[in-house]
Amino acid sequence: MFYWVLKTVILGPLLKMLFRPWVEGEEHIPETGAAIFASNHLSFSDSIFLPLVVPRRMTFLAKADYFTGVGLKGRLTAAFFKGVGQVPVDRAGGKASEAALNSGLKILRRGELLGLYPEGTRSPDGRLYKGKTGVARMALEAGVPVIPVAMIDTDKAQPTGKIIPKVMRVGVRVGKPLDFSRYKGMEDDRFVLRSITDEVMYALMELSGQEYVDMYAGSMKDRLTRAKKILQREQAEAARPGRAVDELERELEGDSGDAGDASRNADEQRAG
């Protein structure tokens, strides 16, 4: 109930008035039956704008962190996600991944729409990253189509870390449903799962116009985090008291050495 109140009475009309989201490919949204909406992931607001333009109810598998936050912001975030019926999942891998898969299958077997981000996390730089194969497993086990969806400019409206979004137009581009029924019964074949996932990501790349990166977004985030830590450590080392004196002494020693070499060369030339 709260989902429809938010969408049609409280939040939905306000967002439509302010952001005027445009939609392409509405004819590809199924009126009935289960389906997976596989979307690129640019911003926190993707999970708000995509359901806003889809007439039917859509449920996302939201990361568990959104439901366990502390303080006022954490409590409000948890209340919002619970209120709109989002399902918390642990993305730690292993048994947690299996639990997430089962949660998604329950939604699909009820004939509902499931929203997924195959990249697993938001893009760290606006590019499209390698997809995880969970989307393929769910599609095969539930026997449902995958509908690729490209979110446009949501990262400009609400970049990572920004709480209040910038008022501007955002877009949603819906692609043709992808049918993978030809792979029925092959959900345990990792090569099939990778092939399906890559096909989904290729469709997202064409819809979004993003540059594709053949590595996981999570791995890129880890790399960027390590690089940031190294830079901070180097900056802290450079600002260490006495560092400038050490460098000056080394420069002076180098100058003295050069002067000594020049004097010896002069003496050798006179002797010659």
Secondary structure, 3 states (H helix, E strand, C coil): CHHHHHHHHHCHHHHHHHHCCEEECHHHCCCCCCEEEEECCCCCCHHHHHHHHCCCCEEEEEEHHHHCCCHHHHHHHHHHHHHCCCEEECCCCCHHHHHHHHHHHHHHHCCCEEEECCCCCCCCCCCEECCCCHHHHHHHHHCCCEEEEEEECHHHHCCCCCCCCCCCCCEEEECCCECCHHHCCCCCCHHHHHHHHHHHHHHHHHHHCCCEECCCHHHHHHHHHHHHHHHHHHHHHHCCCCHHHHHHHHHHHHHHHHHHHHHHHHHHHHHC
